[in-house]
Amino acid sequence: MGNYISYLERLKGRSLLEDVISSDGVLLIAKGCILSESHIKLLRKFNLQDKIRTGSAIDLLDGDFERSMEASITYMNEIFHLAALGKLPSLNEFRETFAPLMKKIVYRLNVTQNMYSLKKHDTYTYAHSVNVGFLSGFIGRVLNLSPENVSLLCEVGLLHDIGKSKIDKNLLNKCDSLEIEELEEIRLHTYYGYNLLTEMVGNNTQIINGALLHHERLDGSGYPLKIQHDNIPWYVQILMVADIYDAMVTRRAYKEKRTPFYALNELRVEMFNKKINPKIVIPFYAYLLRQYIHSYVVLSDMSYGEVVFIFNDQPERPLVRIEKQIIDLRKHPELSIIEVKPFL
């Protein structure tokens, strides 16, 4: 209970991103309200810690991160629809819409946490394309690439899965295991994307190759061409890391999402298995490790805790403070992190 109170106390001064509604439909606190001590008491009284989403004072002032993400996903839906009809807009038209959104999202502090604290979307493919696009650009920032290359990475990521517009939606959203023929059909999205973007007015090689090669791996185990190492362009190698990470931390029709801690460990494993580039993974990995220190998490026994230390070799099993006790999850295999609370 003490840790739950501590979590709520940290909400003071935050802006409310959604209305707080009681179980019987009564509006308790309106969206946009700056939370005070009285609000915290009200939340505690109604046990509503899982019903609130907050942002910082900066979020309230510019207030457009979530709207920018929602607009991006809506527009991506339209892009996929047009691509399915063979009416993909020109690259310049695409840039006119997405360039302002890139600046609002990619150049934002804690963008990775903010992206994954937004409400869930029923259509994974569109949200995944947007996430991977902006995450690719953000990794470019972590690697100190130029603004021009960051923008290019965003474009490569945003359009990497456009070939799925040619795949039956029922197949893409199938909850059961895929038959071999179905898996082979889905894998064709790399070729479909290549063909679509080749026809795109104003296209460039980087964007076309992003669609074709994003499932390749450095050891040659990927598809469709099974190329290796330096034969995979650098920007595609960055895209690969963003694609792998987002696929793990986002819920899909056939698979529940994983926590960032789990995803970090999987990136580390893929790096040691020589499938993805350590020159990309290590800086991104180090950045995320720093960002998730002092995050609040929910453990599998439903207790709340604060992450106080993350081990480089076992990021999914950090030290967690629960009330006045420090729990080393490496020594408690019966416990695991099942949720990361939005950053405060």
Secondary structure, DSSP 4 states (H G I P E B T S, - for coil): -HHHHHHHHTTTTPEESS-EE-TTS-EEE-TTPBP-HHHHHHHHHTT-GGG--EE-HHHHHH--HHHHHHHHHHHHHHHHHHHHTT-PPPHHHHHHHHHHHHHHHHTSTTHHHHHTTSPP-S-HHHHHHHHHHHHHHHHHHHTT--HHHHHHHHHHHHTTTGGGGGS-HHHHT--SPPPHHHHHHHHTHHHHHHHHHHSSTT--HHHHHHHHHTT--TTS-SSSS---GGGS-HHHHHHHHHHHHHHHHS-BTTB----HHHHHHHHHHHHHTTSS-HHHHHHHHHHHHHHHTT-EEEETTS-EEEEEEEETTEEEEEEEEETTEEEEGGG-TT--EEEEPPP-
